[in-house]
Amino acid sequence: MVKVISGQHHVSAMTGDAKKNLRFYTEVLGVRLVKKTVNQDDPSMYHLFYADETGTPGTDLTFFELPFLGQTYRGSNSISRTALRVPDGALTYWQERFDTFDVSYGEIESVLGRATLSFEDHEGQRLCLVEGGSGTPWKKGPVPTDVGIFGLGFSEWTVRRIEKTARVLTEILGYRYVTTFERDGHDVRVFETGEGGVATEIHLVDRPDLPSERPGRGSVHHVAIRVEKTDDMANWIEKLDARGISHSGLIDRYYFQSIYFREPSGILVELATDEPGFATDESIETLGERLALPPFLESRRIDIEAKLKPL
């Protein structure tokens, strides 16, 4: 029997400059670099993982470095916004911080009763801070822990085939429809899974009028959702096969196990396990301090390090 998805695992996006990306996310947003590694499918590029104090599943925002990537041409069939959770009452601090670092941001608005502040990074990555809940921000970071970012919130998908995408969420992945609200004149359908709450939500924006997004710097590559145990993955493969959904099969990412597939609007979805986690090859205290390589790449360390620019 397939167990319930418990919410977001991580979101992976693209950057054209890993060094500037590292500076923004650690020095401005105050999230911890918990894993400095490479793209396992192309180890010539960095893959940086930012998360809470201990790299807890559900707190990771990751970036592939693609130096020659062009700009993003925004459109439908895309992951169009990623929410990051902060404590209640934190948004006024973040407005002042964004002013200090010249970060583009919008007005504080209420989304489903939660205070939310949209902003963009230096490459146009669309993000927002959403108040509510609690967690463990990076303790040694530049942002006070009582207002710090501690995890992922909702994932917003802008799609052209909303009915088909919704059916994948509910009939295959086990999400529940919650409500529909309007933003900027367009319907947004909200789905949740597991225990519910903002960290389990996917928001579908209905935009059949837009062309498909042409991804580049500042776009999201994929969203991963949480599977608790590796033993559950065989059941997910069986379920995807039964519904005729093409997928990658089980892939060992060393820090977690993965299955990838595309839903009907073309968005890449990853099923990722909570185990074994980031402390597999580094202690919690030293996460992100050295270039971490999975065992199958360790023999190539000297060559890989020679091709990467120091951060």
Buried (B, 14 or more C-beta within 10 A) or exposed (E): EBBBBBBBBBBBBBBBBBEEBBEBBBEBBBBBBBBBBBBBEEBEBBBBBBBBBBBBBBBBBBBBBBEEBEBBEBBBBBBBBBBBBBBEEBBEBBBEBBEEEEBEBEEBEEBBEBBBBBBBBBBBBBBBBBBBBEBBBBEEBEBEBEBBBBBBBBBBBBBBBBEEBBBBBBEBBBBEEBEEEEEEEEEBBBBBBBEEBBBBBBBBBBBEEBEBBEBBBBBBBBBBBBBBEBEBBEEBBEBBEEEEBEBBEBBEBBBBBBBBBBBBBBBBBBBBBBBEBBBBBBEEEEBBEEBBBBEEBEEEEEEBEEEBEEB
